[in-house]
Amino acid sequence: MTQILIIEDTSRYELGGGQRITVEAVKCLVQNKKNRVSLYDLGKSFQLASLVQGYDIFYDFFNIRNSLYFFYKLPRIVSILLKKIDLDDKYHLYPVTKKALIVSIILKVLCKNKQGNLVFHQHSRLGFIFEWLKLFANTVIIPGIISNAYNNKTTVIHNPINSEKSKYCCKLKEKNRVVVGFIGNLTHHKGFDIFLDTLNLNEFKVIIAGQGPLENNITKNGNVKYLGYIENDKKREFYKDIDILVFPSIVEETFSLVCFEAMFNYNPIVCFDMGYPSKIVEKYNIGVVAESLSVNSLDAAIHECIENIDLYSNNCNKVISDFDNNNFCAQISSIFG
């Protein structure tokens, strides 16, 4: 048997794109009956727990609420997980966040076992202080190549895009009736505060989906429709109802599931020059990359996208062609083979 300990952390986000990829990894890994899969959440997410319920895995959580509490509880977390590892079997530590990587490194050092393997699935930049932690990993999975993220331990596995190709291809859009959308965690790191300030300069229609600490800052009026958190089965309707997706993240993302879901529905993207999404936007010419991290720059980018919306929407065809694949399971399983 091969033991796979997946270590997740939902203490920051209840169920973001990274957690959805973790669920997809669980679905793939349990298909091999020789795998004994466990999922440990450093936080506590009922949504994550419900999504993996029914699969042949062991699930547990630690209910960590913030970074200070994490370091306070770190010795106990390590002690509990150390007892879960069978050193007589081949095992893999599979952390998918920064805190999870810290836990896994300590476990790897304490185990001193050559059969052990540390596979880090990186969904965003770790920052200058923490980038060196990846040196302890045997393999680093990234969903897209971004600056300074690639080395000889790195393998690129694109996130699975579960969206079916939209039936609403290339319809001509009336520029004076364009609907702008935002979906994701309503936080400063996702640039939601900048997005809200941009809305104050305009009167276009907006649909917002998501939850987070900044949701109370949303000005509810006739132009702004706030849906709150939406389940996966409601996302197709969201993408059908919008014409442009604004993705103003101010951190370097290694992928962005919502951007690709939007493109699969022929919605152009407006973003900052941060990480992999901006590289895709520029390569395929399917939207506009704002020149700087500012309200005025984001506003100008949105208006430029509206002016050329039919061109950008048409260009989404090429993205769909290049990323519409079912290779995720095969690739992720080969890492743990």
N, C-alpha and C positions, 0 to 999 in steps of 0.2 A: 504493500500500500504506500501511496505517496501522500503525505500530509501537507495541506495548503492552508496556512493561517492568513486570512485576509484581515488587515487592520484598517478600519475606516474611521472617520471623525466627522460627525454631524453637529458638533458643538457650535460651529459658525453658521452653517447653512443647514436647514431642515432637509432639503432634498434638491441639491443643485445638479448641474450637468455631470460633475465628477461622480456623485453618488449613483446617478442613473447608469453610468458606465460600469460601476462596481456591480450593480445588479445584472447587467448583461454578462459580465465576466463570470459571475456565479452560475448563470444559466449554462454557459459554455463548459465550465470546469466540472460541473456535476454530471455531465454526459459521459465522462470517462469513469466507469465504476471502480477503477483502481485508485481514484482520487478520494481522499477523505478531507472534505472542505469545511472549514470553520470561518465564521465571520464575527469579528469583534468590533463593536462601535465604541469609540472613546466617548462619544456623546450619547444621546438617547433619542432616536427618531422612530416614532410609531409608524411613519410612512415607509421608512426603509425596512423595518421589521415586517410590515405587511406585504411588501413586494417580494421578499425572499421566503415568505411563509409558503410551505408546500414543496419546497425543494429539499433535497436530501443533504442538509447541512446542519451544523451546530451553530446557534446564534446566541450572542450575549452582548451586554453593553455595560459601560462604566459610569455614564451620566456625568461626564466632565462638563463644566459650564463655562470655564474661561481658562486662560493660560496659567494664571497663578495657581488655580486649583489643580490644573493638570500636573504641574511640577511638584505640588504638594502630594498628590496621589501617585506620582510616577513609580516610586518603589513598590507600592502594593500592586499596581498594574503589571509591572514586570514580574513580580513574584507569582501572581496568578497565571499569567501566560506561560511562564517558564515550566509550570507543572503540567501544562497542556501539551508540551512538545515531547514526542516519543523519540528519544535519541537513537533508538535501535532502527528506526525507519528513516527513509529519505524524507526531508521536509523542506518546505519553501515558506519563507516569510514574505508576505505580499502587502506592504504598506502602500497607501494611495494618497496620503497627505503628509505635511511636514511633521506634525506631532506623531503620526503613525510611524514615520521613518525613524524618528528619535527612539521610540520604543523598540523598533525592530533592530536597530544598531546595538542597543544594550543587550537584547536577547541573543543576538549573533555572537557578541563578545563573550557573554557568559556561557553559552553552549559549547564553544570551542570544538565544534563538530564539523568534519569535512563534508559530511552528507548534507549539511545545511546550505541553503541558497537564499539570498536576499534579492527580491525583484521589486524595484520601486516604480510604480506607475505615476508619472509626474503629469499633473493637469495644469499647473501654473508655475511661474518662476518662484523659486524659493527665496530670492533676495540675496544680496551680496554676503551677508553674514552666514547664511545657511547653505549656500551652494556646495560647499566642500563636503557636506554630509553625504552627497551622492558617491563619494569615493569608496564608501563602505559597501555599496551595492554591487552585486555581481552583474546585474542587468538593470538598465533604466529604460522604461517604455515611455515614449512621448508620442502624442497623437499627431503632431505636426512639427516640422523643423522651425525653430526660432533662433534668434541670435544667441550665440554662446551656450546653447543647450545641448549641442551634439558632441559626443566623444566616442571613443572606441567601445564603450560599454552600452551605447545607446542603440535602441532599435525603434523604428517608427512603425506604429500600428495605428492606423486611422480609426477614430471612434466609429462605431456602427451608426448609420443614419437610418432610423426606422421609418422615416416619413416615406410614404409612397409618392411617386411622381404625381404632382397635381394635375388635375384636368383643366386648370384655368391658365394654360400656357399663353403667354404673350398677348393677352387681351389689351387693347388700347385703353389707357387710363386718362381720365379727364384731370388735367393738372390742377384745376381749381377745386377738385373734390378728392384730392389725395388724402388717405388716412395714414398717419404715422403711428407705428407701434413700438412698444418696449415690453420685453418679457424677461424676467429673471429676478434675482434678489435685489431688493430696493435698498441698496447700501451705497456708501461713499465710494468703495472700491469699484463698484460697477458703474460709477459715474452718474448715478441716478439724480444726485443733487444738481449736477451740471445740466442734465436733460430737463429737469423741472425749471431751471432758470431760463433755458432756451424757450420753453413753452410760453413764458411771460412776454416774449418778443413777437409772438405769432398768434394766429387765430385758426390754424388748421386743426382738423379733427385728429384726436389722439385716442388710442386704446392702450391701456396699461394692464399687464398681467404679472402677478408676482406678490411677494410679501417681504417685509423687512422693516428695520427701524425707521426708515424715512417715509413709510406709507402715510403717516399723518400729515406730511408736508404737501400731499397732493391737493391741488385746488379743484374741487368738484364743480364743474359747470357744464353748460351745454356742449362744449367742445371736447371735454375730457370724460372718457368712460373708463372706470376702474373696475376690473374683474376680480381682483384679489388673486389668490393662488388658484391655478387651474390644473386639473389632472391631464395626463397625456392624451386621453381620448377627446379632450376638448381643444387641444392645440391646433388641430387641423382647421377648426372653425375660426380660431384666432388669426391664423395665417391667411385664411381666405378673406377675412374682413379688413385686413390692412393692405397697404400698398408698398410701404417702405418700413424696414426694421432699423431702428436706431440702436446701436450697440456701443455705448460710450465708455466702456471699461477703461480705467486708468492704470490697470496692471497688465503685465504681459501674459496673455492667455496662450496656452499651447495648442488650443483648438477652439472650440465654441460650438457646442451642439446646436444652440438656438440659431446661430448664424446659418449653419448648413441646413437646418430644417426650414428656415425662411427661404433660402435659395432654392430648395427643392419645391417650394411653392411659388417660385418666380417673384419673390420680393427682394428688391435690391437692398444693399446694406450701407449704412452710414456709420463710420467708426473713427476712432483715433488711431494714430500710427503706433499701435501697441500690439506686439505679438503676431501670432499666426493669422488671425482674421484679416488684418490689414494687408498681409501679403497675398491672401487669396483674392481680396477685393481688387487689388492692383493688377494681379496676374491675369484675372479673367475679365477685368473691366465690368464688374457687376455692382458698382456703387461708387461712393466717394469717401476718401480718407481725409478727415479734417487736418488742417495744417498744424494746429497746436491744441494743447489741452485747455481750451477756453470756451466760454459760452458763445462768443461772437464767431469763433471758428466753426463750432458745431452747427450754429445757425446757418452760416454760409454754405456748409457742406450739405445740409438738408435741402436748402433751396436749389443748389446745383443738381442734386439728385432728382428733385421734382422736375426740373427742366429737361432732364435726359432720361426720364424714367422708363420709357419704352425701350430704348437702347439697352439699358442695364438689365431690364427684365428679360429681354431676349437672350442676353449673354449667359443667363443662368443655365441654359441648356448644356453648355460645355461642362460646367461644374457637376451637374447631375450625371453626365456621361462618365466623368473621371472618378467620381466618388460613390457611384451606385454599385456597391459590391458587397458580397457576403463573406469576406475574408477574415473578419474579426475573430470569429470562433476558432478557425484553423490556426491563425497566427498566435492568439493568446494561449491556445492549448499546447502549441509547439514549444513555447517558453517553459512550460512546466512538465514537458514530456520526459 
